[in-house]
Amino acid sequence: MKSIIAAGLLLGMSHGAAIAGPYVNVESNSGYLGNDYQGGVTDLHVGYDNALGENASYYVQAGPAFVFEDGSDTETEISGKVGVGVDVTEQLNIYGEIAFLTEDRSFEEDLNVGVKGGATFRF
C-alpha cells in the first residue's frame, strides 16, 4: 500500500518557477481515495536550477521526505527530482520530470520512481 501511495504522490509533485541558482523547496502532497485519507509526503529539498541555453531550464533537488501513512507512524525517507522545461514558442512550454522516493531508506531494492511530462500553453 505504501508503494502505491508514494507512486501516486510522486506523479502529482511539481516544480514551480524559480530564479537561477540554489533554492530550498518545501512541498507537501496528500492522497485520498474518495473521502478517505490515505497518506502524504512532505519534502524538505535543497536544489539548484539554471538555464540550458536561451529557451530551456533544468532543476535538481533532493532531501528528506516525511511519509505519513494513515494509521502508521511517520517514516523519514529520501526523495528528489530532476526536471527540464523547454520553451517551444513564446506561448508553449513542454516539460518533464523524474522523481524518486526511497522505501526503508534503500536505493537498491524499493526505490519508488515517478515520471511526468506535460505542456503549458499561455494565452
C-alpha positions as YAML, in Angstrom:
chain: A
units: angstrom
residues:
- id: 1
  name: MET
  ca: [0.00, 0.00, 0.00]
- id: 2
  name: LYS
  ca: [2.84, 2.38, 0.86]
- id: 3
  name: SER
  ca: [4.34, 1.96, -2.62]
- id: 4
  name: ILE
  ca: [1.01, 2.80, -4.29]
- id: 5
  name: ILE
  ca: [0.61, 5.94, -2.20]
- id: 6
  name: ALA
  ca: [4.22, 7.02, -2.85]
- id: 7
  name: ALA
  ca: [3.95, 6.45, -6.61]
- id: 8
  name: GLY
  ca: [0.72, 8.44, -6.80]
- id: 9
  name: LEU
  ca: [2.15, 11.29, -4.78]
- id: 10
  name: LEU
  ca: [5.36, 11.36, -6.83]
- id: 11
  name: LEU
  ca: [3.40, 11.78, -10.04]
- id: 12
  name: GLY
  ca: [1.48, 14.67, -8.53]
- id: 13
  name: MET
  ca: [4.54, 16.63, -7.46]
- id: 14
  name: SER
  ca: [5.51, 19.66, -9.48]
- id: 15
  name: HIS
  ca: [8.24, 22.25, -9.52]
- id: 16
  name: GLY
  ca: [7.42, 25.95, -9.53]
- id: 17
  name: ALA
  ca: [9.27, 28.68, -11.38]
- id: 18
  name: ALA
  ca: [12.43, 29.89, -9.68]
- id: 19
  name: ILE
  ca: [15.36, 32.22, -10.25]
- id: 20
  name: ALA
  ca: [18.58, 30.52, -11.38]
- id: 21
  name: GLY
  ca: [20.77, 29.20, -8.58]
- id: 22
  name: PRO
  ca: [20.35, 27.36, -5.29]
- id: 23
  name: TYR
  ca: [17.00, 27.22, -3.51]
- id: 24
  name: VAL
  ca: [15.02, 25.46, -0.77]
- id: 25
  name: ASN
  ca: [11.71, 23.80, -1.63]
- id: 26
  name: VAL
  ca: [9.22, 22.61, 0.99]
- id: 27
  name: GLU
  ca: [6.34, 20.68, -0.56]
- id: 28
  name: SER
  ca: [3.52, 18.62, 0.90]
- id: 29
  name: ASN
  ca: [1.30, 16.20, -1.05]
- id: 30
  name: SER
  ca: [-1.65, 14.18, 0.30]
- id: 31
  name: GLY
  ca: [-3.60, 11.29, -1.18]
- id: 32
  name: TYR
  ca: [-7.27, 10.43, -0.80]
- id: 33
  name: LEU
  ca: [-9.42, 7.56, -2.02]
- id: 34
  name: GLY
  ca: [-12.84, 9.15, -2.22]
- id: 35
  name: ASN
  ca: [-13.17, 10.91, 1.15]
- id: 36
  name: ASP
  ca: [-10.73, 8.52, 2.85]
- id: 37
  name: TYR
  ca: [-7.29, 10.00, 3.64]
- id: 38
  name: GLN
  ca: [-4.57, 7.51, 2.61]
- id: 39
  name: GLY
  ca: [-1.39, 9.38, 3.49]
- id: 40
  name: GLY
  ca: [1.01, 12.10, 2.50]
- id: 41
  name: VAL
  ca: [4.60, 13.10, 1.91]
- id: 42
  name: THR
  ca: [6.32, 16.34, 2.95]
- id: 43
  name: ASP
  ca: [9.64, 17.02, 1.20]
- id: 44
  name: LEU
  ca: [12.36, 19.35, 2.52]
- id: 45
  name: HIS
  ca: [14.58, 19.77, -0.53]
- id: 46
  name: VAL
  ca: [17.67, 21.75, -1.36]
- id: 47
  name: GLY
  ca: [18.01, 22.30, -5.08]
- id: 48
  name: TYR
  ca: [19.65, 24.09, -7.93]
- id: 49
  name: ASP
  ca: [18.15, 25.38, -11.17]
- id: 50
  name: ASN
  ca: [19.65, 27.14, -14.17]
- id: 51
  name: ALA
  ca: [19.20, 27.91, -17.84]
- id: 52
  name: LEU
  ca: [20.04, 25.47, -20.63]
- id: 53
  name: GLY
  ca: [20.67, 27.86, -23.48]
- id: 54
  name: GLU
  ca: [18.14, 30.57, -24.26]
- id: 55
  name: ASN
  ca: [14.91, 28.53, -24.29]
- id: 56
  name: ALA
  ca: [15.31, 25.82, -21.68]
- id: 57
  name: SER
  ca: [15.99, 25.34, -17.99]
- id: 58
  name: TYR
  ca: [16.64, 22.46, -15.59]
- id: 59
  name: TYR
  ca: [16.47, 21.75, -11.89]
- id: 60
  name: VAL
  ca: [17.72, 19.12, -9.45]
- id: 61
  name: GLN
  ca: [16.67, 18.81, -5.83]
- id: 62
  name: ALA
  ca: [16.79, 16.28, -3.01]
- id: 63
  name: GLY
  ca: [16.44, 15.91, 0.74]
- id: 64
  name: PRO
  ca: [14.46, 14.21, 3.49]
- id: 65
  name: ALA
  ca: [10.86, 13.17, 2.90]
- id: 66
  name: PHE
  ca: [8.47, 12.62, 5.80]
- id: 67
  name: VAL
  ca: [5.96, 9.92, 4.84]
- id: 68
  name: PHE
  ca: [2.62, 9.89, 6.65]
- id: 69
  name: GLU
  ca: [0.54, 6.75, 6.01]
- id: 70
  name: ASP
  ca: [-2.92, 6.71, 7.61]
- id: 71
  name: GLY
  ca: [-2.79, 4.54, 10.72]
- id: 72
  name: SER
  ca: [1.02, 4.22, 10.74]
- id: 73
  name: ASP
  ca: [3.96, 6.03, 12.28]
- id: 74
  name: THR
  ca: [5.70, 8.75, 10.30]
- id: 75
  name: GLU
  ca: [8.75, 7.49, 8.42]
- id: 76
  name: THR
  ca: [11.70, 9.52, 7.16]
- id: 77
  name: GLU
  ca: [12.88, 8.64, 3.66]
- id: 78
  name: ILE
  ca: [14.97, 10.36, 0.97]
- id: 79
  name: SER
  ca: [13.41, 11.94, -2.10]
- id: 80
  name: GLY
  ca: [14.49, 14.00, -5.03]
- id: 81
  name: LYS
  ca: [13.65, 15.11, -8.53]
- id: 82
  name: VAL
  ca: [15.22, 16.33, -11.72]
- id: 83
  name: GLY
  ca: [13.38, 18.15, -14.46]
- id: 84
  name: VAL
  ca: [13.70, 20.16, -17.61]
- id: 85
  name: GLY
  ca: [11.46, 22.68, -19.36]
- id: 86
  name: VAL
  ca: [11.75, 23.93, -22.95]
- id: 87
  name: ASP
  ca: [10.04, 26.98, -24.44]
- id: 88
  name: VAL
  ca: [8.96, 25.76, -27.87]
- id: 89
  name: THR
  ca: [7.37, 29.14, -28.64]
- id: 90
  name: GLU
  ca: [6.66, 32.24, -26.53]
- id: 91
  name: GLN
  ca: [3.35, 30.64, -25.54]
- id: 92
  name: LEU
  ca: [4.18, 26.92, -25.41]
- id: 93
  name: ASN
  ca: [6.44, 25.21, -22.86]
- id: 94
  name: ILE
  ca: [6.98, 21.46, -22.64]
- id: 95
  name: TYR
  ca: [8.41, 19.87, -19.52]
- id: 96
  name: GLY
  ca: [9.42, 16.59, -17.97]
- id: 97
  name: GLU
  ca: [10.36, 15.38, -14.51]
- id: 98
  name: ILE
  ca: [11.69, 12.24, -12.86]
- id: 99
  name: ALA
  ca: [11.19, 11.92, -9.10]
- id: 100
  name: PHE
  ca: [12.21, 9.25, -6.59]
- id: 101
  name: LEU
  ca: [11.32, 8.26, -3.05]
- id: 102
  name: THR
  ca: [13.18, 5.58, -1.11]
- id: 103
  name: GLU
  ca: [11.43, 2.94, 0.93]
- id: 104
  name: ASP
  ca: [13.18, 1.85, 4.11]
- id: 105
  name: ARG
  ca: [15.94, 4.26, 3.01]
- id: 106
  name: SER
  ca: [17.03, 1.80, 0.34]
- id: 107
  name: PHE
  ca: [18.20, 2.88, -3.12]
- id: 108
  name: GLU
  ca: [18.78, -0.70, -4.28]
- id: 109
  name: GLU
  ca: [15.57, -2.60, -3.58]
- id: 110
  name: ASP
  ca: [12.46, -0.48, -3.09]
- id: 111
  name: LEU
  ca: [13.04, 2.79, -4.95]
- id: 112
  name: ASN
  ca: [9.74, 4.38, -6.00]
- id: 113
  name: VAL
  ca: [10.13, 6.35, -9.23]
- id: 114
  name: GLY
  ca: [7.62, 8.69, -10.85]
- id: 115
  name: VAL
  ca: [7.82, 10.20, -14.33]
- id: 116
  name: LYS
  ca: [5.74, 13.08, -15.59]
- id: 117
  name: GLY
  ca: [5.61, 15.21, -18.68]
- id: 118
  name: GLY
  ca: [3.35, 17.89, -20.00]
- id: 119
  name: ALA
  ca: [2.83, 21.11, -21.84]
- id: 120
  name: THR
  ca: [1.74, 24.59, -20.77]
- id: 121
  name: PHE
  ca: [0.11, 26.93, -23.25]
- id: 122
  name: ARG
  ca: [-0.13, 30.59, -22.19]
- id: 123
  name: PHE
  ca: [-2.72, 32.92, -23.77]
...
